[in-house]
Amino acid sequence: MPILITLRDGLKAGKYDAKLANLYGDLTAAKRRVQRLIELYADYFNDEGTEVSLFSAPGRTEIGGNHTDHNNGRVLAGAIELDTLGLAGKCEGDIIKLQSVGFAKNTVNIETLSPDEGGSTSDRIIRGVCAGFAKNGLPYGGFHAVTHSDVPPGSGLSSSAAFENLIGVIIDHLYGDGRIKPSTLARIGNFAENVYIQKPSGLMDQTASAVGGLSLMDFADPEKPQVESIPFDCPGHTMIITGPIGCHADLTPEYAAIPQEMRKVAWTLGQDTMRGVTNERFIAALPSMTTTISGRALLRAFHFLRENERAHKQAKALKSGDFEHFLQLVNESGLSSFMYLQNVVLQEEQGLGVALMLSEMLLNGRGAHRVHGGGFAGTIQAFVPDDILESYKTGMEAVFGIGSCLAVRIRKQGVVKVI
């Protein structure tokens, strides 16, 4: 690990240009970010003689498989170029001090790792990741870190999963040998999210961020998910995420109801999750289930059955180079989420529905669009033909605000030690 002052000099001399260019399209902006972290580290911790390392954890975008992972389904998702970047050095004792640019400093005592310790969301995530290391018999300890994220919070691009994976990779390299598998880091991050901030999410977010590239993830066995790398080219189109539209900070009950209702249908059919239910079994039991299970739960179960297969078909279309079929499947996914999963409508607040309506008008039968991620509030995703990209962005931003449209590109690397 380079000494802080050596890192600064090497950055100026271009010593790390190749490593940074491997992650970021804009090398100048990347070097400026790293330089800022170096300055902040020296300022916050008053020590230029510290041995430090630079780490990066990307955000993620879901391409297909909307709300399927929590019922052991398939998801098509990938890491993106936007990331959380962290500069960290080992310190003695059981204290983690972390300063994220734009946020209050986190000071976390990890001598005890109870979920009931409280603190900010970041405090609890840090403690939860350490608890995940302890649970897996892995070493952990104190460190100092400064971080900067260009993954917009509340954007549906999983800034939380990026942060969880960043904490994990820092601990792994400072206290271990840096050999923990990405899948293990993802499970530790998901454990922290489920138990320490009580967010009932599946494993997709952390896995996509940890693994990198675009992957078809199969969670039939959530302890050993199957992850297949899928080639992704977006010929003549740009992926645009529009949002955040509304606030999803207080919507945990809405999100939690989706997997719960799906499982209720599965339990009625003798299965633990919807992954064990066949389409034929669902249809055969439908007459009797309509008298005991809510219509919304049945619709959401139907969405799972179709979406689980759809994610597989999307991956197959991309592997064969059939981008038009892929776009058709994206549109089908969007319709299914709107009609059956019903994670667009939230009583009178239907900002996502308005965004989807406007996107349909602007695309005028071209490209594809769908709700992105959790839904209710948040973001939509569109694959926009490049020849109408500017008019699309202008039309969307006229309603949802300048800067609400974000071009997103898939990044090959997952969570990584950069320097």
C-alpha positions as CSV (number, residue, x, y, z in Angstrom):
1,M,0.0,0.0,0.0
2,P,1.5,3.4,-0.9
3,I,2.1,6.1,1.6
4,L,-0.4,8.9,1.2
5,I,2.2,11.5,0.1
6,T,3.6,8.9,-2.4
7,L,0.2,8.3,-3.8
8,R,-0.3,12.0,-4.3
9,D,3.0,12.3,-6.2
10,G,2.3,9.2,-8.3
11,L,-1.1,10.5,-9.2
12,K,0.4,13.8,-10.4
13,A,3.1,12.0,-12.4
14,G,0.5,9.8,-14.2
15,K,1.7,6.6,-12.5
16,Y,-1.9,5.4,-12.0
17,D,-3.4,6.6,-15.3
18,A,-3.8,3.2,-16.8
19,K,-5.6,1.8,-13.7
20,L,-8.0,4.7,-13.5
21,A,-8.6,4.7,-17.3
22,N,-9.6,1.1,-17.0
23,L,-12.5,2.2,-14.8
24,Y,-13.5,5.7,-15.9
25,G,-14.1,7.2,-19.3
26,D,-13.0,10.7,-18.2
27,L,-9.5,10.3,-16.8
28,T,-9.1,14.0,-15.9
29,A,-12.3,13.9,-13.8
30,A,-11.2,10.6,-12.2
31,K,-7.8,12.0,-11.2
32,R,-9.5,15.1,-9.8
33,R,-11.7,12.9,-7.6
34,V,-8.8,10.9,-6.3
35,Q,-6.8,14.1,-5.6
36,R,-9.7,15.4,-3.6
37,L,-9.9,12.3,-1.5
38,I,-6.1,12.5,-0.8
39,E,-6.5,16.0,0.4
40,L,-9.5,15.2,2.5
41,Y,-7.8,12.2,4.1
42,A,-4.8,14.3,5.1
43,D,-7.1,17.0,6.4
44,Y,-9.5,14.8,8.4
45,F,-6.9,12.4,9.9
46,N,-3.9,14.8,10.0
47,D,-1.5,12.2,8.7
48,E,0.4,12.1,5.4
49,G,2.5,9.1,6.5
50,T,-0.4,6.7,6.5
51,E,-0.4,3.7,4.2
52,V,-3.5,3.8,2.2
53,S,-5.3,2.0,-0.7
54,L,-7.9,3.2,-3.2
55,F,-11.1,1.2,-3.6
56,S,-14.1,1.4,-6.0
57,A,-17.6,-0.2,-5.8
58,P,-20.0,0.5,-8.7
59,G,-23.7,1.1,-8.6
60,R,-26.0,-1.2,-10.5
61,T,-28.8,-1.2,-13.0
62,E,-31.5,-3.8,-13.3
63,I,-32.2,-4.7,-16.9
64,G,-34.8,-7.5,-16.3
65,G,-36.3,-9.6,-13.6
66,N,-38.2,-6.9,-11.7
67,H,-38.8,-8.1,-8.1
68,T,-37.9,-11.8,-8.8
69,D,-34.7,-12.3,-6.7
70,H,-36.5,-12.3,-3.4
71,N,-38.5,-15.3,-4.5
72,N,-35.4,-17.2,-5.8
73,G,-35.9,-16.0,-9.4
74,R,-33.7,-14.8,-12.2
75,V,-32.5,-11.3,-12.7
76,L,-30.5,-9.6,-15.5
77,A,-28.5,-6.8,-13.9
78,G,-25.1,-5.1,-14.3
79,A,-22.6,-2.8,-12.7
80,I,-22.5,0.7,-14.0
81,E,-19.7,3.3,-14.4
82,L,-21.0,5.5,-11.6
83,D,-19.4,4.3,-8.3
84,T,-18.4,5.0,-4.7
85,L,-14.7,5.6,-4.4
86,G,-12.9,5.2,-1.1
87,L,-9.4,5.9,0.2
88,A,-8.7,3.9,3.3
89,G,-5.9,3.1,5.8
90,K,-5.7,0.6,8.6
91,C,-5.7,1.9,12.2
92,E,-5.3,0.3,15.6
93,G,-8.3,-0.4,17.8
94,D,-12.0,-1.0,17.3
95,I,-13.0,2.3,15.8
96,I,-13.9,2.9,12.2
97,K,-13.9,6.6,11.2
98,L,-15.3,7.3,7.8
99,Q,-16.0,10.7,6.1
100,S,-18.2,10.6,3.0
101,V,-18.1,13.8,0.9
102,G,-21.3,15.8,1.6
103,F,-22.3,13.8,4.7
104,A,-21.6,13.8,8.4
105,K,-18.6,11.8,9.7
106,N,-19.3,8.3,10.8
107,T,-17.5,7.1,14.0
108,V,-18.4,3.5,14.7
109,N,-17.2,1.4,17.6
110,I,-17.1,-2.2,16.4
111,E,-16.1,-3.8,19.7
112,T,-19.8,-4.8,19.9
113,L,-21.8,-5.6,16.8
114,S,-25.4,-5.7,18.0
115,P,-28.1,-4.6,15.5
116,D,-29.6,-2.6,18.3
117,E,-26.7,-0.2,18.7
118,G,-28.4,2.4,16.6
119,G,-26.8,5.3,14.8
120,S,-27.2,6.6,11.3
121,T,-27.9,4.3,8.3
122,S,-24.3,4.4,7.4
123,D,-23.2,3.6,10.9
124,R,-25.5,0.6,11.0
125,I,-24.3,-0.6,7.5
126,I,-20.7,-0.4,8.7
127,R,-21.5,-2.3,11.8
128,G,-23.5,-4.9,9.8
129,V,-20.7,-5.5,7.3
130,C,-18.3,-6.1,10.2
131,A,-20.9,-8.5,11.8
132,G,-21.1,-10.3,8.4
133,F,-17.3,-10.8,8.5
134,A,-17.5,-12.1,12.0
135,K,-20.4,-14.4,11.1
136,N,-18.3,-15.9,8.3
137,G,-15.2,-16.3,10.5
138,L,-13.3,-13.6,8.6
139,P,-11.0,-11.0,10.2
140,Y,-12.0,-7.3,10.5
141,G,-10.9,-4.2,12.4
142,G,-10.7,-0.5,12.6
143,F,-9.8,1.9,9.7
144,H,-9.9,5.4,8.6
145,A,-11.6,6.2,5.2
146,V,-12.8,9.1,3.0
147,T,-15.3,8.3,0.3
148,H,-17.0,10.1,-2.6
149,S,-20.0,8.7,-4.5
150,D,-21.4,9.8,-7.9
151,V,-24.2,7.3,-7.6
152,P,-27.2,9.6,-6.9
153,P,-29.0,8.6,-3.7
154,G,-32.6,7.6,-4.3
155,S,-31.9,7.0,-8.0
156,G,-32.6,3.3,-8.0
157,L,-29.0,2.7,-8.9
158,S,-28.1,1.1,-5.5
159,S,-25.9,3.6,-3.8
160,S,-26.5,1.5,-0.7
161,A,-25.2,-1.7,-2.2
162,A,-22.1,0.2,-3.5
163,F,-21.4,1.5,0.0
164,E,-21.9,-2.0,1.5
165,N,-19.5,-3.6,-1.0
166,L,-17.0,-0.8,-0.5
167,I,-16.9,-1.3,3.2
168,G,-16.5,-5.1,2.6
169,V,-13.6,-4.8,0.1
170,I,-11.8,-2.3,2.3
171,I,-12.0,-4.7,5.3
172,D,-11.0,-7.7,3.1
173,H,-7.8,-6.0,1.8
174,L,-6.8,-4.3,5.1
175,Y,-7.3,-7.3,7.3
176,G,-7.4,-10.3,5.0
177,D,-5.6,-11.3,1.8
178,G,-8.0,-9.6,-0.6
179,R,-9.2,-13.0,-1.9
180,I,-12.8,-13.0,-0.7
181,K,-15.1,-13.9,-3.6
182,P,-17.4,-11.2,-4.9
183,S,-20.4,-13.5,-4.2
184,T,-19.3,-13.6,-0.5
185,L,-18.9,-9.8,-0.3
186,A,-22.4,-9.5,-1.8
187,R,-23.9,-11.8,0.8
188,I,-22.2,-9.9,3.6
189,G,-23.6,-6.6,2.2
190,N,-27.0,-8.1,1.9
191,F,-26.9,-9.4,5.4
192,A,-26.1,-5.9,6.7
193,E,-29.0,-4.4,4.7
194,N,-31.5,-7.0,5.8
195,V,-30.6,-7.2,9.5
196,Y,-29.0,-3.9,10.4
197,I,-31.2,-1.5,8.4
198,Q,-34.1,-3.9,8.2
199,K,-34.6,-3.5,4.4
200,P,-36.0,-6.8,3.1
201,S,-34.2,-6.7,-0.2
202,G,-32.9,-9.7,-2.3
203,L,-29.3,-10.3,-3.2
204,M,-29.4,-8.8,-6.7
205,D,-28.1,-5.3,-5.9
206,Q,-25.0,-6.4,-4.0
207,T,-24.2,-9.2,-6.5
208,A,-24.4,-6.9,-9.6
209,S,-22.2,-4.4,-7.9
210,A,-19.7,-7.0,-6.7
211,V,-19.4,-9.1,-9.8
212,G,-19.3,-6.4,-12.5
213,G,-20.4,-6.5,-16.1
214,L,-23.9,-7.6,-17.1
215,S,-25.0,-10.9,-15.5
216,L,-27.9,-13.3,-15.6
217,M,-28.2,-14.2,-11.9
218,D,-30.2,-17.3,-10.9
219,F,-31.1,-17.3,-7.2
220,A,-32.8,-20.8,-7.2
221,D,-30.2,-21.5,-4.4
222,P,-29.7,-18.1,-2.8
223,E,-26.7,-19.4,-0.9
224,K,-25.0,-20.3,-4.1
225,P,-26.5,-18.1,-6.9
226,Q,-25.5,-19.0,-10.4
227,V,-24.0,-16.0,-12.2
228,E,-23.5,-16.0,-16.0
229,S,-21.7,-13.2,-17.7
230,I,-23.8,-11.8,-20.6
231,P,-22.3,-9.6,-23.4
232,F,-24.0,-6.3,-23.6
233,D,-23.9,-4.0,-26.6
234,C,-26.5,-1.2,-27.0
235,P,-26.3,-0.6,-30.8
236,G,-27.7,2.8,-31.8
237,H,-29.2,3.3,-28.3
238,T,-28.4,4.9,-25.0
239,M,-29.7,3.6,-21.7
240,I,-31.3,6.5,-19.8
241,I,-32.4,6.5,-16.2
242,T,-34.9,9.2,-15.3
243,G,-35.5,10.2,-11.7
244,P,-35.6,10.2,-8.8
245,I,-39.4,10.7,-9.1
246,G,-40.8,11.1,-5.6
247,C,-39.2,9.8,-2.4
248,H,-39.0,6.1,-1.5
249,A,-37.5,6.6,1.9
250,D,-40.7,5.7,3.8
251,L,-41.9,3.0,1.4
252,T,-40.4,-0.1,3.0
253,P,-43.8,-1.6,3.8
254,E,-44.8,-1.3,0.2
255,Y,-41.7,-3.0,-1.0
256,A,-42.0,-5.7,1.7
257,A,-45.6,-6.5,0.7
258,I,-44.4,-7.7,-2.8
259,P,-42.3,-10.7,-1.7
260,Q,-44.7,-11.5,1.1
261,E,-47.7,-11.7,-1.2
262,M,-45.8,-13.8,-3.7
263,R,-44.8,-16.2,-1.0
264,K,-48.4,-16.4,0.2
265,V,-49.4,-17.8,-3.2
266,A,-46.4,-20.1,-3.1
267,W,-47.3,-21.5,0.3
268,T,-50.8,-22.1,-0.8
269,L,-49.3,-24.3,-3.6
270,G,-47.0,-26.1,-1.2
271,Q,-43.8,-24.2,-2.1
272,D,-41.5,-21.9,-0.1
273,T,-41.2,-19.4,-2.9
274,M,-42.7,-18.7,-6.3
275,R,-39.6,-20.3,-7.9
276,G,-41.0,-23.7,-7.0
277,V,-44.4,-23.0,-8.7
278,T,-45.0,-23.9,-12.3
279,N,-47.3,-21.9,-14.6
280,E,-49.5,-25.0,-15.0
281,R,-49.9,-25.5,-11.3
282,F,-50.7,-21.8,-10.8
283,I,-53.4,-21.9,-13.5
284,A,-54.9,-25.1,-12.2
285,A,-55.2,-23.7,-8.7
286,L,-56.5,-20.3,-9.7
287,P,-60.2,-21.0,-9.2
288,S,-59.7,-22.1,-5.6
289,M,-57.2,-19.4,-4.8
290,T,-59.4,-16.5,-5.8
291,T,-61.6,-17.2,-2.7
292,T,-58.7,-17.2,-0.2
293,I,-56.0,-14.9,-1.6
294,S,-56.2,-11.3,-2.7
295,G,-56.3,-10.4,-6.3
296,R,-53.2,-8.3,-6.0
297,A,-51.2,-11.2,-4.6
298,L,-52.4,-13.4,-7.5
299,L,-51.4,-10.8,-10.1
300,R,-48.0,-10.4,-8.5
301,A,-47.4,-14.1,-8.5
302,F,-48.4,-14.2,-12.2
303,H,-45.9,-11.4,-12.8
304,F,-43.1,-13.5,-11.2
305,L,-43.8,-16.5,-13.4
306,R,-43.6,-14.5,-16.6
307,E,-40.8,-12.2,-15.5
308,N,-38.6,-15.0,-14.3
309,E,-38.7,-16.6,-17.8
310,R,-38.5,-13.2,-19.5
311,A,-35.1,-12.4,-17.8
312,H,-33.7,-15.6,-19.3
313,K,-35.1,-14.7,-22.7
314,Q,-33.5,-11.3,-22.5
315,A,-30.1,-12.8,-21.8
316,K,-30.6,-15.2,-24.7
317,A,-31.5,-12.4,-27.1
318,L,-28.4,-10.4,-26.1
319,K,-26.1,-13.4,-26.5
320,S,-27.5,-14.0,-30.0
321,G,-27.2,-10.3,-31.0
322,D,-31.0,-9.9,-31.4
323,F,-31.3,-6.4,-29.9
324,E,-34.7,-5.8,-31.3
325,H,-36.1,-8.8,-29.5
326,F,-34.4,-7.7,-26.4
327,L,-36.1,-4.3,-26.6
328,Q,-39.5,-6.0,-27.1
329,L,-38.9,-8.0,-23.9
330,V,-37.9,-4.8,-22.0
331,N,-41.3,-3.3,-23.0
332,E,-43.1,-6.5,-22.0
333,S,-41.3,-6.3,-18.6
334,G,-42.5,-2.7,-18.2
335,L,-46.1,-3.6,-18.9
336,S,-46.1,-6.5,-16.6
337,S,-44.7,-4.4,-13.7
338,F,-47.4,-1.8,-14.3
339,M,-50.3,-4.2,-14.8
340,Y,-49.5,-7.2,-12.6
341,L,-46.7,-6.4,-10.2
342,Q,-48.3,-3.0,-9.6
343,N,-45.2,-1.2,-8.3
344,V,-45.9,2.0,-10.2
345,V,-49.2,3.1,-8.6
346,L,-49.0,4.5,-5.0
347,Q,-52.5,5.8,-4.2
348,E,-52.8,9.3,-5.7
349,E,-49.0,9.6,-6.2
350,Q,-48.4,8.3,-9.7
351,G,-45.2,10.1,-10.7
352,L,-43.7,7.0,-12.2
353,G,-46.8,6.4,-14.2
354,V,-46.6,9.9,-15.6
355,A,-42.9,9.3,-16.5
356,L,-43.8,6.1,-18.3
357,M,-46.6,7.8,-20.2
358,L,-44.3,10.6,-21.2
359,S,-41.5,8.2,-22.2
360,E,-43.9,6.3,-24.4
361,M,-45.0,9.5,-26.2
362,L,-41.5,10.7,-26.7
363,L,-40.2,7.3,-28.0
364,N,-43.2,7.0,-30.3
365,G,-43.0,3.2,-30.8
366,R,-39.2,3.1,-30.8
367,G,-36.7,1.9,-28.2
368,A,-38.1,0.6,-24.9
369,H,-39.0,1.8,-21.5
370,R,-39.9,0.3,-18.1
371,V,-40.0,0.9,-14.4
372,H,-36.5,0.6,-12.9
373,G,-35.8,-1.2,-9.7
374,G,-38.1,-1.2,-6.7
375,G,-40.8,1.1,-8.1
376,F,-43.5,3.1,-6.5
377,A,-41.2,6.1,-6.4
378,G,-37.7,6.2,-7.9
379,T,-36.8,5.9,-11.5
380,I,-37.7,4.6,-15.0
381,Q,-35.3,3.1,-17.5
382,A,-35.4,3.7,-21.3
383,F,-33.3,2.5,-24.2
384,V,-33.4,5.6,-26.4
385,P,-32.4,5.6,-30.1
386,D,-29.4,7.9,-30.4
387,D,-31.0,10.1,-33.1
388,I,-33.8,11.2,-30.8
389,L,-31.7,11.2,-27.6
390,E,-31.5,15.0,-27.2
391,S,-35.2,15.5,-27.8
392,Y,-36.1,12.7,-25.4
393,K,-34.0,14.2,-22.6
394,T,-35.4,17.7,-23.3
395,G,-39.0,16.4,-23.1
396,M,-38.4,14.4,-19.9
397,E,-36.4,17.1,-18.2
398,A,-39.1,19.7,-19.0
399,V,-41.4,17.8,-16.7
400,F,-39.0,16.2,-14.1
401,G,-36.3,18.8,-13.9
402,I,-32.9,19.6,-15.5
403,G,-30.5,16.8,-14.8
404,S,-33.1,14.2,-14.1
405,C,-32.0,12.1,-17.1
406,L,-28.8,10.2,-16.6
407,A,-27.0,8.2,-19.3
408,V,-25.9,4.9,-17.8
409,R,-23.2,2.5,-19.2
410,I,-22.3,-1.0,-18.0
411,R,-18.9,-1.3,-16.3
412,K,-16.9,-4.5,-16.7
413,Q,-15.3,-4.4,-13.3
414,G,-17.1,-5.0,-10.0
415,V,-15.9,-4.0,-6.6
416,V,-12.2,-3.6,-6.8
417,K,-9.0,-2.4,-5.1
418,V,-7.7,0.2,-7.6
419,I,-4.4,1.2,-6.1
